[in-house]
């Protein structure tokens, strides 16, 4: 996943990408490490427009409106599971 946060590039490596239903909405749960660090981990829940979406872009809800993130699971090498 790549993102722009406060004008700086940010990258993450996926170790797990899982889709699930929460409140009747398809959600994508992403887990991995930030910036290639073995200790900085993250977990993100993103609402999908379609449960089969494996790539997309999302605004980040913190900070500047210009902050955004893009993910492409097919290019990441992550394991993809549907719950």
N, C-alpha and C positions, 0 to 999 in steps of 0.2 A: 504494500500500500504506500502510496506517496501522498504527501499533503503539503500545503503551504500554511504555516502557522506564524503569525506575527511577522510576515514577510520573509521567513526563513524556510528552506526546504526541510522536510522531515520524512524519513522513510521507516518502514517496518517490515519485518519478515514474518510471514504467517507460519504457524505450526499447526493450527487447526482452524478450519472454516466450517461452520455447521449452520444449517437452516432449521428453523423451528417455528411453530405457531405460538404466539403469545397474544392473548386477548383477541383472537380471531384474525390477527395480522401476521403475515410472514415476516420473520426476523432473521437477520444474519448475525451469528455470533463469531467474532474474529478474535483469535488469541495468537500471541507471538511475542517477538522481541523488538524493541525500539532501536533504531540507528545501528543495528548490528551488535548491540551490547548483549552479553550473556546474562546480565543481571537486571536490565531494565525491561520489564515485561508489561504487556497491555492486554486488556480484554475490552472489546467494543461490541455493542449491540446496535445494529442498524436496521431500520424498517425498510423492507424491500417493497418495490412496486409490484413485483411478481416473484413467487417463490423460487423460480428457476433462474433469476438474475445472478449471473456470476461475475458481472462487471458493472461498475456504475460510479457516480460521483455524488458526494454529499456535502452540504455546508456544515461546518463545525459550529456548534451552538455557543462557543465561548469566544470572547475577544472580538476582533474586527469582523465585519460582514464578509471581508475578502478571504477569510480563512476557509479553506475547503480541503476535502480529501477525496482521492480517487483510489479505487481498488480494482484489481483484475485477478481473480482467483486462478484463472486458467494459466496465467503467466507466473504464478507465485510458487508452484510446486507443492502447495499445501494439500493435505488430505481434505476432501470435501465429503461431508456427511449430511444426510437429511434425517431429522428426528421427527 
